[in-house]
């Protein structure tokens, strides 16, 4: 067996605005493993400022990993591949490196799919991977001035989206309200989500939710900072708009801590990003804990390139209970992306 890695740097076509500032580029790594003449590859979707991955020690960890994999018995690698993931002890060792975990899962799945079917990107057998249907996704509005936001709305509606997600918190809220009201007037039937990226206090979140309720907002994602449990609990219980948790899930590894978070805040939704939460196995655990509490969920990419995006979308298509709009509309962000594996058609993502 031979394992190797290399780094890559994506460059945005236009600076991407969030409540944490504007991004012009995003680093990533690829892990490639060859066993018995078959190669599988996975993308490490690190996200500086949000992921818990230690970027200063990242390459050292990748070197250790590739050395361990290169010395691994091929039968063990085959066993991992057949089970779509390493054994539990390996997950424990890499739990503070969530993007590496996902990359290995993707590499295992790709290796298995090539070995069995010679179709390198059919990681699962679903209607989506067979190109028989697409997955409905939200059309994302990046932060910017009023003119830029309105231009994005016009583009998303022309492109056929039935769900629009708008990042809020950068402009004066009155201006954001005008934009959202205009969108609602143009499309009475469209689903509108807003994402505050943790930018509000409980008082501000509750006030803004009250102002938004008549617009018919589906949910407010991460209204308060991820570690402000008290505020999130208050907003979730008293807010006029349903609450979705996103950043609050990052770095929560222990089962009892996951239970506490969901039981204490009682969100209406959780948003699952495999690159940030430790891969597919970890996300399935979140889904299990959410569903037994009556909490809904959806899957979102985290600015991965084309390979990571395609792998996450394929995995999502295999999940029982997948419904509503997913967050996979990020395949056209970079001017130096890898080869496209998906495309968006009328508000749905499809395999090419």
HELIX and SHEET records of a PDB file:
HELIX    1   1 UNK A   55  UNK A   57  5                                   3    
HELIX    2   2 UNK A   58  UNK A   70  1                                  13    
HELIX    3   3 UNK A   74  UNK A   82  1                                   9    
HELIX    4   4 UNK A   88  UNK A   93  1                                   6    
HELIX    5   5 UNK A   98  UNK A  117  1                                  20    
HELIX    6   6 UNK A  146  UNK A  158  1                                  13    
HELIX    7   7 UNK A  173  UNK A  186  1                                  14    
HELIX    8   8 UNK A  202  UNK A  212  1                                  11    
HELIX    9   9 UNK A  213  UNK A  215  5                                   3    
HELIX   10  10 UNK A  229  UNK A  238  1                                  10    
HELIX   11  11 UNK A  247  UNK A  249  5                                   3    
HELIX   12  12 UNK A  255  UNK A  265  1                                  11    
HELIX   13  13 UNK A  274  UNK A  277  1                                   4    
HELIX   14  14 UNK A  279  UNK A  291  1                                  13    
HELIX   15  15 UNK A  306  UNK A  317  1                                  12    
SHEET    1   A 3 UNK A   2  UNK A  18  0                                        
SHEET    2   A 3 UNK A  21  UNK A  35 -1                                        
SHEET    3   A 3 UNK A  38  UNK A  44 -1                                        
SHEET    1   B 3 UNK A 135  UNK A 136  0                                        
SHEET    2   B 3 UNK A 348  UNK A 351 -1                                        
SHEET    3   B 3 UNK A 342  UNK A 345 -1                                        
SHEET    1   C 7 UNK A 139  UNK A 141  0                                        
SHEET    2   C 7 UNK A 163  UNK A 167  1                                        
SHEET    3   C 7 UNK A 191  UNK A 195  1                                        
SHEET    4   C 7 UNK A 217  UNK A 221  1                                        
SHEET    5   C 7 UNK A 243  UNK A 245  1                                        
SHEET    6   C 7 UNK A 269  UNK A 272  1                                        
SHEET    7   C 7 UNK A 296  UNK A 299  1                                        
END                                                                             
